[in-house]
Amino acid sequence: MTTTSNSVLAYPAADSTSAIAHFSATFQFETDCWDTNDAIASGNPGFVLLDVRSPESYAKGHLPGAINLLRGKIIASKLAAYSGDTLFVTYCAGPHCNGATKAAIAVAKLGRPVKIMIGGITGWIDEGFSLVTEVSHLAA
């Protein structure tokens, strides 16, 4: 009889095929700060970045090109200027905040493609990336 000495070993790891499917699927739902920065730096990121923090937090510093849109204001009319296949990427304060996830649900309920940027502002700063203070607006 094998006994486990810790919580990590208490459950066996999935087989490789299942692990590949599981970990690959996470990329359908999330991106990270590094990949987001790389896309922004390319000059053509291919998504709309939504900062879902308070206007005060946004004004103090946000990701380049990010639009400040609170979760409660994520409604069809605010996204109407964008084609139906436009990808939205939401972010909030960081790993201690679930605002990006709540905002992603709001975007998805409108039938729009969406991902969250894991790490939020905290992760962005931890990676050494700069914040900006100029305001970006939703397309009219």
C-alpha positions as protocol buffer text, in pm:
chain_id: "A"
residue {
  index: 1
  type: MET
  ca { x: 0 y: 0 z: 0 }
}
residue {
  index: 2
  type: THR
  ca { x: 134 y: 340 z: -99 }
}
residue {
  index: 3
  type: THR
  ca { x: 86 y: 628 z: 137 }
}
residue {
  index: 4
  type: THR
  ca { x: 108 y: 991 z: 39 }
}
residue {
  index: 5
  type: SER
  ca { x: 330 y: 1220 z: 236 }
}
residue {
  index: 6
  type: ASN
  ca { x: 173 y: 1547 z: 122 }
}
residue {
  index: 7
  type: SER
  ca { x: -123 y: 1711 z: -47 }
}
residue {
  index: 8
  type: VAL
  ca { x: 54 y: 1737 z: -383 }
}
residue {
  index: 9
  type: LEU
  ca { x: 86 y: 1360 z: -404 }
}
residue {
  index: 10
  type: ALA
  ca { x: -262 y: 1288 z: -265 }
}
residue {
  index: 11
  type: TYR
  ca { x: -411 y: 1298 z: -617 }
}
residue {
  index: 12
  type: PRO
  ca { x: -231 y: 1149 z: -916 }
}
residue {
  index: 13
  type: ALA
  ca { x: -141 y: 1375 z: -1206 }
}
residue {
  index: 14
  type: ALA
  ca { x: -354 y: 1353 z: -1518 }
}
residue {
  index: 15
  type: ASP
  ca { x: -224 y: 1163 z: -1817 }
}
residue {
  index: 16
  type: SER
  ca { x: -33 y: 1374 z: -2071 }
}
residue {
  index: 17
  type: THR
  ca { x: -320 y: 1391 z: -2322 }
}
residue {
  index: 18
  type: SER
  ca { x: -560 y: 1520 z: -2058 }
}
residue {
  index: 19
  type: ALA
  ca { x: -300 y: 1764 z: -1925 }
}
residue {
  index: 20
  type: ILE
  ca { x: -237 y: 1907 z: -2272 }
}
residue {
  index: 21
  type: ALA
  ca { x: -611 y: 1950 z: -2332 }
}
residue {
  index: 22
  type: HIS
  ca { x: -666 y: 2114 z: -1993 }
}
residue {
  index: 23
  type: PHE
  ca { x: -373 y: 2356 z: -2002 }
}
residue {
  index: 24
  type: SER
  ca { x: -428 y: 2444 z: -2368 }
}
residue {
  index: 25
  type: ALA
  ca { x: -792 y: 2524 z: -2293 }
}
residue {
  index: 26
  type: THR
  ca { x: -691 y: 2792 z: -2041 }
}
residue {
  index: 27
  type: PHE
  ca { x: -557 y: 3004 z: -2326 }
}
residue {
  index: 28
  type: GLN
  ca { x: -912 y: 3032 z: -2462 }
}
residue {
  index: 29
  type: PHE
  ca { x: -1002 y: 3222 z: -2144 }
}
residue {
  index: 30
  type: GLU
  ca { x: -693 y: 3412 z: -2038 }
}
residue {
  index: 31
  type: THR
  ca { x: -375 y: 3583 z: -2143 }
}
residue {
  index: 32
  type: ASP
  ca { x: -95 y: 3723 z: -1931 }
}
residue {
  index: 33
  type: CYS
  ca { x: 82 y: 4054 z: -1891 }
}
residue {
  index: 34
  type: TRP
  ca { x: 382 y: 3955 z: -2100 }
}
residue {
  index: 35
  type: ASP
  ca { x: 176 y: 3846 z: -2401 }
}
residue {
  index: 36
  type: THR
  ca { x: -51 y: 4151 z: -2368 }
}
residue {
  index: 37
  type: ASN
  ca { x: 251 y: 4384 z: -2363 }
}
residue {
  index: 38
  type: ASP
  ca { x: 402 y: 4207 z: -2663 }
}
residue {
  index: 39
  type: ALA
  ca { x: 76 y: 4249 z: -2857 }
}
residue {
  index: 40
  type: ILE
  ca { x: 46 y: 4618 z: -2764 }
}
residue {
  index: 41
  type: ALA
  ca { x: 410 y: 4679 z: -2863 }
}
residue {
  index: 42
  type: SER
  ca { x: 342 y: 4525 z: -3205 }
}
residue {
  index: 43
  type: GLY
  ca { x: 125 y: 4827 z: -3287 }
}
residue {
  index: 44
  type: ASN
  ca { x: -166 y: 4605 z: -3387 }
}
residue {
  index: 45
  type: PRO
  ca { x: -280 y: 4409 z: -3082 }
}
residue {
  index: 46
  type: GLY
  ca { x: -603 y: 4280 z: -3237 }
}
residue {
  index: 47
  type: PHE
  ca { x: -812 y: 4331 z: -2923 }
}
residue {
  index: 48
  type: VAL
  ca { x: -972 y: 4602 z: -2713 }
}
residue {
  index: 49
  type: LEU
  ca { x: -827 y: 4630 z: -2365 }
}
residue {
  index: 50
  type: LEU
  ca { x: -1081 y: 4709 z: -2090 }
}
residue {
  index: 51
  type: ASP
  ca { x: -958 y: 4845 z: -1757 }
}
residue {
  index: 52
  type: VAL
  ca { x: -1247 y: 4770 z: -1523 }
}
residue {
  index: 53
  type: ARG
  ca { x: -1104 y: 4947 z: -1217 }
}
residue {
  index: 54
  type: SER
  ca { x: -1241 y: 5272 z: -1080 }
}
residue {
  index: 55
  type: PRO
  ca { x: -1196 y: 5591 z: -1284 }
}
residue {
  index: 56
  type: GLU
  ca { x: -968 y: 5720 z: -1007 }
}
residue {
  index: 57
  type: SER
  ca { x: -741 y: 5415 z: -1030 }
}
residue {
  index: 58
  type: TYR
  ca { x: -742 y: 5435 z: -1411 }
}
residue {
  index: 59
  type: ALA
  ca { x: -641 y: 5804 z: -1396 }
}
residue {
  index: 60
  type: LYS
  ca { x: -342 y: 5720 z: -1174 }
}
residue {
  index: 61
  type: GLY
  ca { x: -207 y: 5478 z: -1437 }
}
residue {
  index: 62
  type: HIS
  ca { x: -326 y: 5211 z: -1677 }
}
residue {
  index: 63
  type: LEU
  ca { x: -207 y: 4995 z: -1963 }
}
residue {
  index: 64
  type: PRO
  ca { x: -136 y: 5172 z: -2293 }
}
residue {
  index: 65
  type: GLY
  ca { x: -452 y: 5193 z: -2503 }
}
residue {
  index: 66
  type: ALA
  ca { x: -678 y: 5064 z: -2226 }
}
residue {
  index: 67
  type: ILE
  ca { x: -1032 y: 5195 z: -2204 }
}
residue {
  index: 68
  type: ASN
  ca { x: -1186 y: 5245 z: -1862 }
}
residue {
  index: 69
  type: LEU
  ca { x: -1523 y: 5073 z: -1847 }
}
residue {
  index: 70
  type: LEU
  ca { x: -1673 y: 4962 z: -1519 }
}
residue {
  index: 71
  type: ARG
  ca { x: -1842 y: 4623 z: -1512 }
}
residue {
  index: 72
  type: GLY
  ca { x: -2186 y: 4778 z: -1453 }
}
residue {
  index: 73
  type: LYS
  ca { x: -2143 y: 4987 z: -1768 }
}
residue {
  index: 74
  type: ILE
  ca { x: -2057 y: 4696 z: -1993 }
}
residue {
  index: 75
  type: ILE
  ca { x: -2373 y: 4705 z: -2204 }
}
residue {
  index: 76
  type: ALA
  ca { x: -2443 y: 4640 z: -2571 }
}
residue {
  index: 77
  type: SER
  ca { x: -2451 y: 5008 z: -2666 }
}
residue {
  index: 78
  type: LYS
  ca { x: -2101 y: 5064 z: -2522 }
}
residue {
  index: 79
  type: LEU
  ca { x: -1958 y: 4785 z: -2741 }
}
residue {
  index: 80
  type: ALA
  ca { x: -2175 y: 4848 z: -3047 }
}
residue {
  index: 81
  type: ALA
  ca { x: -1903 y: 5036 z: -3237 }
}
residue {
  index: 82
  type: TYR
  ca { x: -1693 y: 4719 z: -3250 }
}
residue {
  index: 83
  type: SER
  ca { x: -1756 y: 4430 z: -3487 }
}
residue {
  index: 84
  type: GLY
  ca { x: -1909 y: 4121 z: -3331 }
}
residue {
  index: 85
  type: ASP
  ca { x: -1582 y: 3928 z: -3354 }
}
residue {
  index: 86
  type: THR
  ca { x: -1374 y: 4192 z: -3171 }
}
residue {
  index: 87
  type: LEU
  ca { x: -1188 y: 4033 z: -2882 }
}
residue {
  index: 88
  type: PHE
  ca { x: -1207 y: 4218 z: -2550 }
}
residue {
  index: 89
  type: VAL
  ca { x: -941 y: 4165 z: -2283 }
}
residue {
  index: 90
  type: THR
  ca { x: -1036 y: 4268 z: -1931 }
}
residue {
  index: 91
  type: TYR
  ca { x: -808 y: 4346 z: -1639 }
}
residue {
  index: 92
  type: CYS
  ca { x: -837 y: 4483 z: -1288 }
}
residue {
  index: 93
  type: ALA
  ca { x: -608 y: 4545 z: -992 }
}
residue {
  index: 94
  type: GLY
  ca { x: -447 y: 4204 z: -973 }
}
residue {
  index: 95
  type: PRO
  ca { x: -464 y: 3850 z: -844 }
}
residue {
  index: 96
  type: HIS
  ca { x: -650 y: 3960 z: -532 }
}
residue {
  index: 97
  type: CYS
  ca { x: -930 y: 4110 z: -744 }
}
residue {
  index: 98
  type: ASN
  ca { x: -1202 y: 3926 z: -938 }
}
residue {
  index: 99
  type: GLY
  ca { x: -1320 y: 4235 z: -1127 }
}
residue {
  index: 100
  type: ALA
  ca { x: -1166 y: 4118 z: -1456 }
}
residue {
  index: 101
  type: THR
  ca { x: -1355 y: 3790 z: -1430 }
}
residue {
  index: 102
  type: LYS
  ca { x: -1685 y: 3961 z: -1349 }
}
residue {
  index: 103
  type: ALA
  ca { x: -1632 y: 4200 z: -1640 }
}
residue {
  index: 104
  type: ALA
  ca { x: -1546 y: 3908 z: -1872 }
}
residue {
  index: 105
  type: ILE
  ca { x: -1875 y: 3745 z: -1778 }
}
residue {
  index: 106
  type: ALA
  ca { x: -2057 y: 4070 z: -1863 }
}
residue {
  index: 107
  type: VAL
  ca { x: -1885 y: 4086 z: -2203 }
}
residue {
  index: 108
  type: ALA
  ca { x: -1958 y: 3719 z: -2272 }
}
residue {
  index: 109
  type: LYS
  ca { x: -2325 y: 3768 z: -2182 }
}
residue {
  index: 110
  type: LEU
  ca { x: -2335 y: 4017 z: -2470 }
}
residue {
  index: 111
  type: GLY
  ca { x: -2216 y: 3741 z: -2703 }
}
residue {
  index: 112
  type: ARG
  ca { x: -1868 y: 3892 z: -2742 }
}
residue {
  index: 113
  type: PRO
  ca { x: -1534 y: 3708 z: -2736 }
}
residue {
  index: 114
  type: VAL
  ca { x: -1341 y: 3786 z: -2420 }
}
residue {
  index: 115
  type: LYS
  ca { x: -1034 y: 3691 z: -2220 }
}
residue {
  index: 116
  type: ILE
  ca { x: -897 y: 3813 z: -1890 }
}
residue {
  index: 117
  type: MET
  ca { x: -541 y: 3934 z: -1843 }
}
residue {
  index: 118
  type: ILE
  ca { x: -422 y: 3741 z: -1540 }
}
residue {
  index: 119
  type: GLY
  ca { x: -211 y: 3940 z: -1296 }
}
residue {
  index: 120
  type: GLY
  ca { x: -385 y: 4271 z: -1364 }
}
residue {
  index: 121
  type: ILE
  ca { x: -203 y: 4595 z: -1285 }
}
residue {
  index: 122
  type: THR
  ca { x: -4 y: 4419 z: -1013 }
}
residue {
  index: 123
  type: GLY
  ca { x: 132 y: 4165 z: -1260 }
}
residue {
  index: 124
  type: TRP
  ca { x: 195 y: 4435 z: -1519 }
}
residue {
  index: 125
  type: ILE
  ca { x: 409 y: 4634 z: -1275 }
}
residue {
  index: 126
  type: ASP
  ca { x: 580 y: 4317 z: -1148 }
}
residue {
  index: 127
  type: GLU
  ca { x: 689 y: 4245 z: -1507 }
}
residue {
  index: 128
  type: GLY
  ca { x: 849 y: 4592 z: -1521 }
}
residue {
  index: 129
  type: PHE
  ca { x: 606 y: 4736 z: -1775 }
}
residue {
  index: 130
  type: SER
  ca { x: 508 y: 5103 z: -1764 }
}
residue {
  index: 131
  type: LEU
  ca { x: 168 y: 5254 z: -1702 }
}
residue {
  index: 132
  type: VAL
  ca { x: 33 y: 5557 z: -1888 }
}
residue {
  index: 133
  type: THR
  ca { x: -208 y: 5830 z: -1783 }
}
residue {
  index: 134
  type: GLU
  ca { x: -352 y: 5946 z: -2117 }
}
residue {
  index: 135
  type: VAL
  ca { x: -718 y: 5861 z: -2159 }
}
residue {
  index: 136
  type: SER
  ca { x: -847 y: 5624 z: -2427 }
}
residue {
  index: 137
  type: HIS
  ca { x: -1211 y: 5626 z: -2530 }
}
residue {
  index: 138
  type: LEU
  ca { x: -1450 y: 5371 z: -2675 }
}
residue {
  index: 139
  type: ALA
  ca { x: -1486 y: 5411 z: -3048 }
}
residue {
  index: 140
  type: ALA
  ca { x: -1789 y: 5622 z: -3136 }
}
